């Protein structure tokens, strides 16, 4: 596609009847696109859909959610509990034992905030492979593009911390007490995503017991962050540069999802079919 403002997407490939719609969208009336991604893949199935690479190849500017945690100098301070507080003081003896069995760095575990553990717990529990964002970062070494971020690590932390620590601790307990259920849920999300089954992906979101048991968690983990991200979208609406926003697929749908927020701005997401 050209670099001008687009009013509607051009469909460059034939529709594959096996799929519904990929989680790959044009922001109507703009030169922006959005990819709904999975941050990590189950080792049993590490397929990357072709539309993911289409997005990477198409764009000139690439927005990630936040800087890579491993290389961000702010990450360590953001993740630490306030001085005088330790995680052991906040958790039950059972949960402390469970976390110690998973985390090899005992010194770091002592001072980690509960939400930091919650967002990484499945990576600790299950053997997962690099998802979309890590693979994009690897590709950038060979195919450089302008990179930007929807939030800083500190801004993300502020959103996460709008939810009380006790909620994250209950979520951790539920996850660790139900590993088979959580692994199946993770597989269900991935399989719906990789096969372009958007309706099934939405059903996974709606039926996930983590949402029904801990409804306030979504306020900090998803909704507040989405609202903050809209400033970057709005500032790019008039850009002539081909700009791709790469976000976890769970940020797209439901109340407070990007699909809804962009539609309210008069720029709905239009599916790009592959």
N, C-alpha and C positions, 0 to 999 in steps of 0.2 A: 504493500500500500504506500501511497504518497504521504508526505509529511503534513498535509494541511488538515484543517478541522474537518472531522467526519460527521455526517449526519446519520449514517447507518453503516453497519459492517458489510464488507464484501465477503462472500463465502467462497473461499479459494479451493475447497475440496468437496468431493462428493459426500453426501450424507451416508454414513455407515448405519445400516438398518439394525445392527446389533446394539446400538447405543441409543439412549435418549439424548441428552445434551451434555456436552462436556462442561465442566465448571470453569469456563473460559468466556469472558464477556467483554463487549465494548460498552463504554459509558456513553450513552446516546448523546449526540450533539457535541462530542469532544474527541480528542485524539488520544484518549486514555483507554487502557484495557485493564481488566482485573483477572487474576488467576486465583482460584480457590485451591489450596494445596494441602498436602499431608506433610508434616514436619519430619516424620520418621516412617519407615516402611517395615512391615514384618519380614523377618529373614526368609520365611517360606515363600514370599511373593514380593519381588522387588522391581516389578515392572514400572517403567515411567511412561505414561501415555504420550503419544506424539504431539498432542496439543500443548503440552507443557513446553516442549522444546520450540514449538511454533512461536509461543509467547516470548521466549528468550531471544530467538533469532529476529523477531519483528521489532523489538523495542530498541530505543536509543537511551532511555533513562529507566532505571530499574529501582523501584521502591521495595525495600524489605520492611518487615514490621519493626525491627530494632537491630542494632549492631549485634554481631555474633557474640554470644555470652562469653565464650572462651577467650576472646581477644579484647574484650571491652575492659579498660582499666577501672571503670566505675563499678563493675559487676560485683567484685568481692565486698566492697563496703556496703553496697545496696542490699546484698544478701544476708548480712550479719544482723543478728538481734542487737538491741541496745545494750550498752555496757551494764553489767550487773544481772542480766537475764541470760538463762541458758535454755536450750530446747528441753533438756531433761526435766527442768522445773515445770514445763508446760504440758508434758505428755504423761500418759499413763505408763506404769512399768511395762505392761505388755507391748505397747506401741514402741517404747524405747528399745526393747529387745528386738522387735521386728526391724526397726530402722538400722540398728547396729549390725544386723545380719546382712543388710543390703549395702550400706555405705562403708567403703574401705577406709576413707579418711575420717577417723574418729574425732580428730581435733576440729576439723571443719564442721562435722555434723553437730557438735556441741553448740555452735553458735548460729546455725542456719535458721532463717525465718520459715515458718510452716508453709507459706505459699510457694517458696522456692522448691521445697521438697515435693509439693503437690504437682507442680507443673513438670517435674522430671521423674516422678515416681515410676511411670510405666517403662521409661528407659532403663531404670534400675532393676525393675522386676523381670523384664522380658528382653530377649536378645533382638534388638532392632537395628535396622540399617539406615544410612543417611537418606532422608527424604528430599523434597524438592529444593529447599533453601540451601542445604549443604552442598548439593550437587551443582546448583547455580553458582555458588561461591567458587567451587573448583573450576567451573567452566570460565569464570571471569578472568582467571589467570591466563587463558589462551585467547579469549574474546573480550577484551576490556570494554566496559560500558560505564556511563556515569551512574553512580550508586547513591541513593538517598534513603532516608529512614522515616517511617511514620511516627516514631516515638524514640526518645532516649531511654536508656535503661532506667534512669531515675523516674521519668514520667510513667513508664510501665509499672514500676514499683508502687508509685502513688495510687494508681488505679487498683492494683491487686490488694493494696492495704486498706481499701474502703470496705473490704470484707473482714470481719473479725477473725483472729487467729483460731478461735475455737471451731469455726466452720471448717477451715482447712484441716484441722486435726481430726475432726469427725470424718471428713472425706478420705484422709489417709487411712484411718482405721477401717473404713468400709472397703477401700481398695485392697488393702493388705489381707483382710479377712475373706475376700472373694476373688482370689486371683484368676480362677478359671472363668468366672463371669466377665471380669474386666478384660481378659485376653480375648474372649469371644467378641466382646463389644468393640474392641480395637480392630479386630479382623473384619467385623461387619462394616465398620466405618470405612476402612481401607478398600474393601471389595466393592462397596457401592460407589466410592469415589473413582477408583481406577477404571471401572466399567461404565462410568457416566450415568449411573442410575440416581439421578438427583432426587426423585421422589423417595427412594429407599434411604438415601442419605438423610433427608429431612426426617423420615420416620425414626432413624437411629437417634437423631438429636432429640426428638420428641419423647421417645420411649426410654431413653437412657436414665436409669435410676439415679445417677448422680445429679441430674437436673431436677427430678421430682423430689428427691430426699434433701437436696441442698440448693433450693431455688435461689437463695441470695448470692451464691457463688458466681453466677453468671453476670451479676452486676459489676463485679470487679474484674473478672477474668475476660469478659467479652464486651459487655455493653458500654461501660465507661471508656474502655480503650477505643472502641469503634467511634464514639462521639469525638474523642480527641483526634482521631485520624482524619476526620472530615475536613479539618483545616488544610491539610496537605492536598486533599482531593480538590477542594474549592480553589485553592491557589493555582492548581494545574488545569482547571477547566478550559481556560483560554489558550493554553500552550499549543504551539504548532509541533512540538517534539513528540515523537512516539513514546509514550510513557506507560510502563507496565507496573501495576501494583500487585505484589505477591503476598497473599494473606492466607492464614489457615482457613480451610473451607468452612469450619464452624462459625467463622465471623460473618458469613454471608447472609445467613437465613434467620428467620424468626423476628420477634420483637427486638428492636435495637440493632438488627443486622444491617450490614452495609447495603444489601438489596433494598431494604426499606428506607434507609437514610438517604441514599442517592436518589431514589424515586421522589422523595419529598423535596429535593433540590431541583427537580425538573430534569434530571439526567438519569433515567432508569438504566439498569443493566440489560443489555441486549445479548442473548446467547450467540456465540460464534460456534457454528456446528462443524465438527470434523468428521 
